[in-house]
């Protein structure tokens, strides 16, 4: 992805970061050495070449790949507060800027640390407890749709949409994991470690599909 020169000044050094490059929403992510220190530049875009067809951006706020979700979340201050009670924070957003081509640029705090795939319970806080996370998220949907849908309907809708997504996604994950070259993607574990790590959520999806 091309460094946006309208955002990166002469003398600044931009290092590309590997993050969501298959998704059309991601217009690029860079760590930029600026005059005032390092920062992360992320561009969210409604359209770009090279994205996978099934990861196309959407203009629908309810879509899983709504292209402006992350800028909207930062503008609302959500990332720094939504999981605070569980011990998680987010990089500080320094600015959100609309660009002439219709994309949105976000300047974010550069946070030192280790790759997320190495995280354990101590780093993930309460989110490491899968059952609790699932129930917390489900309860949030129930509260958010109060007066619109009955709680049982909301819970069933979550199970149905999860099953529908993984009906096509799970086989693709298996094929990709079995044939991938270790070190070529964001998940650099071997095949056994990958599926050991993903087993709990895949089992949950299976159990929920069986209950529909």
C-alpha positions as a LaTeX table, in Angstrom:
\begin{tabular}{lrrr}
\hline
Residue & $x$ (\AA) & $y$ (\AA) & $z$ (\AA) \\
\hline
Unk1 & 0.00 & 0.00 & 0.00 \\
Unk2 & 1.31 & 3.42 & $-0.96$ \\
Unk3 & 2.32 & 5.81 & 1.80 \\
Unk4 & $-0.10$ & 8.79 & 1.77 \\
Unk5 & 2.22 & 11.72 & 1.13 \\
Unk6 & $-0.47$ & 14.25 & 2.02 \\
Unk7 & $-0.14$ & 12.95 & 5.60 \\
Unk8 & 3.55 & 12.02 & 5.85 \\
Unk9 & 5.82 & 15.06 & 5.68 \\
Unk10 & 9.29 & 15.23 & 4.15 \\
Unk11 & 11.82 & 13.80 & 6.58 \\
Unk12 & 9.32 & 11.51 & 8.32 \\
Unk13 & 9.94 & 7.77 & 7.99 \\
Unk14 & 6.95 & 5.46 & 7.44 \\
Unk15 & 7.25 & 1.74 & 8.22 \\
Unk16 & 4.38 & $-0.41$ & 6.89 \\
Unk17 & 2.64 & $-2.59$ & 9.46 \\
Unk18 & 0.87 & $-5.84$ & 8.66 \\
Unk19 & $-2.74$ & $-5.46$ & 9.71 \\
Unk20 & $-5.95$ & $-6.42$ & 7.91 \\
Unk21 & $-4.48$ & $-5.89$ & 4.45 \\
Unk22 & $-6.94$ & $-8.38$ & 2.91 \\
Unk23 & $-9.91$ & $-6.32$ & 4.05 \\
Unk24 & $-10.99$ & $-3.53$ & 1.71 \\
Unk25 & $-11.64$ & $-1.22$ & 4.66 \\
Unk26 & $-7.90$ & $-1.07$ & 5.44 \\
Unk27 & $-6.24$ & 1.53 & 3.26 \\
Unk28 & $-2.91$ & 1.05 & 5.03 \\
Unk29 & $-1.21$ & 1.08 & 8.44 \\
Unk30 & 2.21 & 2.60 & 9.11 \\
Unk31 & 4.40 & 3.43 & 12.07 \\
Unk32 & 5.63 & 6.93 & 11.31 \\
Unk33 & 8.70 & 8.53 & 12.86 \\
Unk34 & 7.52 & 12.13 & 13.15 \\
Unk35 & 9.22 & 15.22 & 14.46 \\
Unk36 & 7.36 & 14.80 & 17.76 \\
Unk37 & 8.05 & 11.06 & 18.07 \\
Unk38 & 6.55 & 7.86 & 16.66 \\
Unk39 & 2.85 & 7.49 & 15.90 \\
Unk40 & 0.71 & 5.00 & 14.02 \\
Unk41 & $-1.13$ & 6.17 & 10.92 \\
Unk42 & $-4.12$ & 4.12 & 9.83 \\
Unk43 & $-6.30$ & 4.86 & 6.82 \\
Unk44 & $-9.87$ & 3.54 & 6.55 \\
Unk45 & $-11.29$ & 3.57 & 3.05 \\
Unk46 & $-14.63$ & 2.73 & 1.39 \\
Unk47 & $-12.98$ & 1.40 & $-1.78$ \\
Unk48 & $-9.56$ & 0.19 & $-2.92$ \\
Unk49 & $-7.99$ & $-2.27$ & $-5.30$ \\
Unk50 & $-6.54$ & $-5.59$ & $-4.21$ \\
Unk51 & $-9.02$ & $-6.50$ & $-1.48$ \\
Unk52 & $-10.59$ & $-9.95$ & $-1.24$ \\
Unk53 & $-14.17$ & $-10.01$ & $-2.62$ \\
Unk54 & $-15.67$ & $-11.54$ & 0.52 \\
Unk55 & $-14.03$ & $-8.80$ & 2.62 \\
Unk56 & $-15.43$ & $-5.89$ & 0.62 \\
Unk57 & $-16.16$ & $-2.67$ & 2.47 \\
Unk58 & $-19.75$ & $-1.70$ & 3.17 \\
Unk59 & $-21.49$ & 1.64 & 3.69 \\
Unk60 & $-24.07$ & $-0.03$ & 5.97 \\
Unk61 & $-23.30$ & 0.72 & 9.67 \\
Unk62 & $-24.79$ & $-2.65$ & 10.60 \\
Unk63 & $-22.47$ & $-4.60$ & 8.29 \\
Unk64 & $-19.47$ & $-6.47$ & 9.73 \\
Unk65 & $-17.21$ & $-4.60$ & 7.29 \\
Unk66 & $-18.70$ & $-1.13$ & 7.67 \\
Unk67 & $-15.77$ & 0.94 & 6.46 \\
Unk68 & $-16.15$ & 3.85 & 8.88 \\
Unk69 & $-16.64$ & 1.85 & 12.08 \\
Unk70 & $-13.17$ & 2.45 & 13.52 \\
Unk71 & $-13.09$ & 6.23 & 12.89 \\
Unk72 & $-16.59$ & 6.52 & 14.37 \\
Unk73 & $-15.53$ & 4.52 & 17.42 \\
Unk74 & $-12.50$ & 6.73 & 18.02 \\
Unk75 & $-14.51$ & 9.90 & 17.50 \\
Unk76 & $-16.93$ & 8.68 & 20.18 \\
Unk77 & $-14.13$ & 7.77 & 22.60 \\
Unk78 & $-15.28$ & 4.14 & 22.67 \\
Unk79 & $-11.99$ & 2.18 & 22.36 \\
Unk80 & $-10.52$ & 3.62 & 25.54 \\
Unk81 & $-13.58$ & 2.94 & 27.67 \\
Unk82 & $-15.56$ & $-0.07$ & 26.42 \\
Unk83 & $-13.34$ & $-2.74$ & 28.01 \\
Unk84 & $-11.77$ & $-0.60$ & 30.73 \\
Unk85 & $-13.53$ & $-2.54$ & 33.50 \\
Unk86 & $-11.87$ & $-5.72$ & 32.21 \\
Unk87 & $-8.41$ & $-4.19$ & 32.32 \\
Unk88 & $-8.07$ & $-3.37$ & 28.62 \\
Unk89 & $-7.30$ & $-0.01$ & 27.09 \\
Unk90 & $-6.63$ & 1.18 & 23.55 \\
Unk91 & $-4.12$ & 3.47 & 21.85 \\
Unk92 & $-4.97$ & 7.13 & 22.25 \\
Unk93 & $-6.39$ & 8.71 & 19.12 \\
Unk94 & $-4.52$ & 11.93 & 18.35 \\
Unk95 & $-6.69$ & 12.97 & 15.41 \\
Unk96 & $-9.22$ & 11.82 & 12.83 \\
Unk97 & $-9.02$ & 13.51 & 9.43 \\
Unk98 & $-11.25$ & 13.31 & 6.37 \\
Unk99 & $-9.27$ & 13.05 & 3.14 \\
Unk100 & $-10.05$ & 14.36 & $-0.34$ \\
Unk101 & $-10.36$ & 10.84 & $-1.79$ \\
Unk102 & $-13.15$ & 9.96 & 0.67 \\
Unk103 & $-11.01$ & 7.93 & 3.06 \\
Unk104 & $-10.38$ & 8.76 & 6.71 \\
Unk105 & $-6.95$ & 8.98 & 8.36 \\
Unk106 & $-6.40$ & 8.25 & 12.04 \\
Unk107 & $-3.26$ & 9.22 & 13.91 \\
Unk108 & $-2.91$ & 6.86 & 16.88 \\
Unk109 & $-0.57$ & 6.49 & 19.80 \\
Unk110 & 2.35 & 4.15 & 19.12 \\
Unk111 & 2.10 & 1.62 & 21.94 \\
Unk112 & 5.15 & $-0.59$ & 22.61 \\
Unk113 & 4.54 & $-4.22$ & 23.43 \\
Unk114 & 4.51 & $-7.77$ & 22.15 \\
Unk115 & 2.40 & $-9.32$ & 19.39 \\
Unk116 & $-1.15$ & $-10.05$ & 20.45 \\
Unk117 & $-0.86$ & $-13.73$ & 19.55 \\
Unk118 & 1.52 & $-14.18$ & 22.49 \\
Unk119 & $-0.99$ & $-12.78$ & 25.00 \\
Unk120 & $-2.18$ & $-14.88$ & 27.92 \\
Unk121 & $-4.81$ & $-14.23$ & 30.64 \\
Unk122 & $-2.60$ & $-11.67$ & 32.41 \\
Unk123 & $-2.44$ & $-9.48$ & 29.28 \\
Unk124 & $-6.02$ & $-10.01$ & 28.12 \\
Unk125 & $-7.67$ & $-9.37$ & 31.47 \\
Unk126 & $-11.30$ & $-10.49$ & 31.73 \\
Unk127 & $-11.55$ & $-10.94$ & 27.94 \\
Unk128 & $-9.48$ & $-14.12$ & 28.25 \\
Unk129 & $-12.48$ & $-15.80$ & 29.88 \\
Unk130 & $-14.39$ & $-16.86$ & 26.76 \\
Unk131 & $-17.70$ & $-17.82$ & 28.37 \\
Unk132 & $-17.85$ & $-14.57$ & 30.31 \\
Unk133 & $-17.03$ & $-12.53$ & 27.20 \\
Unk134 & $-19.74$ & $-14.24$ & 25.17 \\
Unk135 & $-22.33$ & $-13.62$ & 27.85 \\
Unk136 & $-21.24$ & $-10.01$ & 28.34 \\
Unk137 & $-21.45$ & $-9.28$ & 24.61 \\
Unk138 & $-24.80$ & $-11.04$ & 24.31 \\
Unk139 & $-26.23$ & $-9.10$ & 27.25 \\
Unk140 & $-25.05$ & $-5.87$ & 25.62 \\
Unk141 & $-26.99$ & $-6.73$ & 22.45 \\
Unk142 & $-30.06$ & $-7.59$ & 24.52 \\
Unk143 & $-29.88$ & $-4.22$ & 26.29 \\
Unk144 & $-29.22$ & $-2.34$ & 23.06 \\
Unk145 & $-32.23$ & $-3.90$ & 21.33 \\
Unk146 & $-34.56$ & $-3.57$ & 24.31 \\
Unk147 & $-38.01$ & $-2.58$ & 23.12 \\
Unk148 & $-37.26$ & $-3.70$ & 19.57 \\
Unk149 & $-36.69$ & $-7.45$ & 19.94 \\
Unk150 & $-37.42$ & $-9.89$ & 22.73 \\
Unk151 & $-34.29$ & $-11.14$ & 24.58 \\
Unk152 & $-34.77$ & $-14.72$ & 23.32 \\
Unk153 & $-34.99$ & $-13.46$ & 19.74 \\
Unk154 & $-31.75$ & $-11.51$ & 20.16 \\
Unk155 & $-29.92$ & $-14.52$ & 21.58 \\
Unk156 & $-31.16$ & $-16.75$ & 18.77 \\
Unk157 & $-30.17$ & $-14.15$ & 16.15 \\
Unk158 & $-26.62$ & $-14.14$ & 17.53 \\
Unk159 & $-26.42$ & $-17.94$ & 17.27 \\
Unk160 & $-27.85$ & $-17.92$ & 13.73 \\
Unk161 & $-25.53$ & $-15.20$ & 12.40 \\
Unk162 & $-22.51$ & $-16.88$ & 13.99 \\
Unk163 & $-23.40$ & $-20.20$ & 12.39 \\
Unk164 & $-24.05$ & $-18.54$ & 9.03 \\
Unk165 & $-20.68$ & $-16.78$ & 9.04 \\
Unk166 & $-18.65$ & $-19.83$ & 10.00 \\
Unk167 & $-20.57$ & $-22.05$ & 7.56 \\
Unk168 & $-18.36$ & $-20.57$ & 4.82 \\
Unk169 & $-15.50$ & $-19.20$ & 6.92 \\
Unk170 & $-14.54$ & $-22.33$ & 8.89 \\
Unk171 & $-13.74$ & $-24.48$ & 5.79 \\
Unk172 & $-11.69$ & $-21.62$ & 4.38 \\
Unk173 & $-9.79$ & $-21.32$ & 7.68 \\
Unk174 & $-9.02$ & $-25.05$ & 7.63 \\
Unk175 & $-7.77$ & $-24.96$ & 4.03 \\
Unk176 & $-5.74$ & $-21.79$ & 4.64 \\
Unk177 & $-4.20$ & $-23.06$ & 7.87 \\
Unk178 & $-3.31$ & $-26.43$ & 6.39 \\
Unk179 & $-1.63$ & $-24.97$ & 3.34 \\
Unk180 & $-0.14$ & $-21.75$ & 4.69 \\
Unk181 & 3.57 & $-21.14$ & 4.94 \\
Unk182 & 4.48 & $-20.47$ & 8.55 \\
Unk183 & 5.61 & $-16.88$ & 8.93 \\
Unk184 & 3.75 & $-15.61$ & 5.88 \\
Unk185 & 0.78 & $-14.12$ & 7.71 \\
Unk186 & $-0.20$ & $-12.49$ & 10.99 \\
Unk187 & $-0.55$ & $-15.88$ & 12.73 \\
Unk188 & 2.91 & $-17.43$ & 12.64 \\
Unk189 & 2.14 & $-20.48$ & 14.79 \\
Unk190 & 2.33 & $-23.98$ & 13.32 \\
Unk191 & $-0.88$ & $-25.73$ & 12.27 \\
Unk192 & $-1.29$ & $-27.64$ & 15.55 \\
Unk193 & $-0.86$ & $-24.51$ & 17.66 \\
Unk194 & $-3.25$ & $-22.55$ & 15.43 \\
Unk195 & $-6.10$ & $-24.99$ & 15.81 \\
Unk196 & $-5.40$ & $-25.56$ & 19.50 \\
Unk197 & $-5.73$ & $-21.83$ & 20.02 \\
Unk198 & $-8.85$ & $-21.50$ & 17.87 \\
Unk199 & $-10.58$ & $-24.65$ & 19.15 \\
Unk200 & $-12.60$ & $-23.03$ & 21.98 \\
Unk201 & $-14.33$ & $-20.47$ & 19.76 \\
Unk202 & $-14.91$ & $-23.00$ & 16.95 \\
Unk203 & $-16.43$ & $-25.42$ & 19.51 \\
Unk204 & $-18.66$ & $-22.63$ & 20.79 \\
Unk205 & $-19.87$ & $-21.87$ & 17.26 \\
Unk206 & $-20.60$ & $-25.58$ & 16.73 \\
Unk207 & $-22.51$ & $-25.86$ & 20.00 \\
Unk208 & $-24.54$ & $-22.78$ & 19.23 \\
Unk209 & $-25.35$ & $-24.01$ & 15.72 \\
Unk210 & $-26.56$ & $-27.33$ & 17.18 \\
Unk211 & $-28.90$ & $-25.42$ & 19.50 \\
Unk212 & $-30.69$ & $-23.51$ & 16.73 \\
\hline
\end{tabular}
